[in-house]
């Protein structure tokens, strides 16, 4: 790169939080509205995403819990009307409603999402990429902390028509660009981004983790 060159400008990208529906293992609670570290997980995620994306979508199967919060909210509520309970239907809904070609997808129970990882994913994204996602040290990929192109839609639609809800199943039909492990670890050495809460016990552990991280939390 010559002295006159500059890094490519990140492509416009929407962020979508998959809020799903009531969490049975949480006693029917709406996970996005649970508090961790004094704020709801939704508010924490929105604060992390704000300023980095063209728009923030909140994708929900049961939007009633969020409708009273819409006035003045920095997110747009969209309904995932598919009866199947699957993150893949949420990805489909986000892609259909997005106003940009690419959409970053995150689950609603990940308050430790690291800004540095967002920056790394956006920097890695190229116009021709259909999926950009982190590769973990164990070799697995994380499809719920990933960027998807609207070009994925026909493949997702065909897969849903077969009632196949495994997210990565269509990846061999599109252009996938993994974020290298070393880049992931440079952005999030302890892999805090991927810590979530599916049970009350995991929620309590997450709360304790957040409390222990408060002095060192990123505020960029």
C-alpha positions in Angstrom: 0.0 0.0 0.0 1.5 3.3 -1.0 1.6 6.4 1.2 -1.3 7.8 -0.7 -3.5 4.8 -0.3 -6.0 4.5 2.5 -7.9 1.5 3.9 -11.2 0.8 2.1 -14.2 2.5 3.5 -16.5 0.0 5.3 -19.5 -1.0 3.2 -22.9 0.3 4.4 -24.3 -2.4 6.7 -27.5 -2.9 8.8 -27.4 -4.5 12.2 -30.1 -6.9 13.3 -30.7 -8.2 16.8 -32.6 -11.5 16.8 -35.0 -11.2 19.7 -37.0 -14.3 18.9 -39.8 -15.0 21.3 -40.4 -16.0 24.9 -37.5 -18.1 26.2 -39.0 -21.3 27.7 -35.8 -22.1 29.7 -36.0 -18.6 31.2 -39.5 -19.2 32.4 -41.0 -17.4 29.4 -39.0 -14.2 29.9 -38.1 -11.9 27.0 -34.3 -12.3 27.1 -33.5 -9.0 25.4 -35.2 -7.2 28.3 -33.4 -9.0 31.1 -30.9 -6.8 33.0 -27.2 -7.4 33.1 -24.9 -4.9 34.7 -27.7 -2.4 35.4 -29.0 -2.2 31.8 -31.2 -4.4 29.7 -29.3 -6.6 27.3 -31.1 -4.8 24.5 -29.9 -1.4 25.6 -26.4 -2.7 26.0 -26.3 -4.2 22.5 -27.9 -1.1 20.9 -25.2 1.1 22.6 -22.5 -1.2 21.2 -24.0 -1.2 17.7 -24.9 2.5 17.4 -22.8 4.6 15.2 -21.4 1.6 13.3 -24.3 0.7 11.2 -26.8 2.4 8.8 -29.7 1.1 10.9 -30.5 -1.3 13.7 -33.4 -3.8 13.3 -35.0 -5.6 16.2 -36.4 -8.9 14.8 -39.1 -10.4 17.1 -41.6 -13.2 16.8 -43.6 -11.7 19.7 -43.3 -7.9 19.2 -45.8 -7.0 21.9 -43.0 -6.8 24.6 -41.1 -4.2 22.5 -43.9 -2.1 21.1 -44.2 0.1 24.2 -40.5 0.9 23.8 -40.6 1.9 20.1 -41.2 5.7 20.5 -37.9 7.4 20.0 -36.0 4.1 20.0 -32.8 3.9 17.9 -34.0 0.6 16.4 -36.8 -0.5 14.0 -39.0 -3.3 15.1 -39.8 -6.0 12.5 -41.9 -9.1 12.9 -40.6 -12.6 12.2 -43.9 -14.1 11.1 -42.6 -17.6 10.3 -44.1 -20.1 12.7 -40.9 -22.1 13.1 -38.7 -21.2 16.0 -35.4 -20.8 14.3 -32.7 -18.2 14.1 -32.6 -18.9 10.3 -36.1 -17.4 10.0 -34.9 -14.3 11.9 -32.0 -13.9 9.5 -34.4 -14.2 6.6 -36.6 -11.5 8.1 -33.7 -9.2 8.7 -32.5 -9.6 5.1 -35.9 -8.9 3.7 -36.4 -5.7 5.7 -32.9 -4.3 5.5 -32.2 -1.2 3.4 -28.6 -2.2 2.8 -27.1 -5.1 0.9 -25.4 -6.5 4.0 -26.7 -7.2 7.4 -24.8 -8.0 10.6 -26.7 -10.5 12.7 -26.4 -10.9 16.5 -28.4 -12.9 19.1 -30.3 -10.9 21.7 -28.4 -12.4 24.7 -24.8 -11.3 24.0 -24.2 -8.1 26.0 -20.4 -8.7 25.9 -20.3 -8.2 22.1 -16.9 -6.5 21.5 -16.7 -3.3 19.4 -13.3 -4.4 18.2 -14.8 -7.6 16.7 -17.5 -5.5 15.0 -14.8 -3.3 13.5 -12.8 -6.4 12.3 -15.8 -8.0 10.6 -16.8 -4.7 8.9 -13.2 -4.2 7.7 -13.0 -7.8 6.4 -16.3 -7.4 4.4 -16.0 -7.0 0.6 -18.9 -6.3 -1.8 -18.8 -9.8 -3.3 -19.0 -11.5 0.1 -22.2 -13.3 1.0 -21.2 -14.4 4.5 -18.5 -13.0 6.8 -18.2 -14.7 10.2 -15.6 -15.5 12.8 -13.8 -18.8 12.9 -13.1 -19.9 16.5 -9.9 -21.6 17.7 -11.8 -24.9 17.8 -12.4 -24.6 14.1 -16.1 -23.9 14.4 -17.8 -20.8 12.9 -20.2 -18.5 14.7 -23.2 -17.8 12.4 -25.0 -15.6 15.0 -22.2 -13.0 15.0 -21.9 -12.7 11.2 -22.6 -10.5 8.2 -25.0 -11.8 5.5 -25.7 -10.5 2.0 -29.2 -10.2 0.7 -28.0 -12.6 -2.0 -28.4 -15.3 0.6 -32.2 -14.9 0.6 -33.1 -17.3 -2.2 -30.9 -20.0 -0.7 -32.5 -19.4 2.8 -36.0 -19.4 1.3 -35.3 -22.8 -0.4 -33.9 -24.3 2.8 -36.8 -23.1 4.9 -39.2 -24.6 2.3 -37.6 -28.0 3.1 -38.0 -27.3 6.9 -34.2 -27.4 7.3 -33.3 -24.8 9.9 -29.5 -25.4 10.3 -28.0 -22.0 9.5 -24.8 -23.1 7.9 -26.5 -25.6 5.5 -26.6 -23.1 2.6 -23.1 -21.9 3.0 -21.7 -24.1 0.3 -24.0 -22.3 -2.2 -22.7 -18.8 -1.5 -19.4 -16.9 -1.1 -18.2 -17.3 2.5 -15.3 -15.3 3.8 -14.2 -16.4 7.3 -12.6 -14.0 9.7 -9.3 -15.6 10.6 -8.8 -17.0 14.1 -5.9 -14.7 14.7 -8.0 -11.7 13.8 -10.8 -12.8 16.1 -8.4 -13.3 19.0 -6.7 -9.9 18.4 -10.2 -8.3 18.7 -11.6 -10.5 21.5 -8.8 -12.5 23.2 -11.1 -14.1 25.8 -14.0 -14.6 23.3 -16.3 -12.7 25.6 -18.6 -11.9 22.6 -19.9 -15.4 22.5 -20.9 -15.7 26.1 -24.7 -15.8 26.2 -27.6 -16.9 28.5 -30.0 -19.7 27.7 -30.8 -20.7 31.3 -31.2 -18.8 34.6 -27.8 -20.3 35.7 -26.1 -19.0 32.6 -27.7 -15.6 33.1 -26.3 -15.4 36.6 -22.9 -16.4 35.4 -23.1 -13.7 32.7 -24.1 -11.1 35.3 -21.1 -12.0 37.4 -18.8 -11.9 34.3 -20.1 -8.4 33.5 -19.5 -7.2 37.0 -16.0 -8.5 36.9 -15.4 -6.7 33.5 -16.8 -3.3 34.4 -13.4 -1.6 35.1 -12.0 -2.8 31.8 -15.0 -2.6 29.6 -14.5 -0.9 26.2 -16.3 2.4 25.8 -15.2 3.2 22.3 
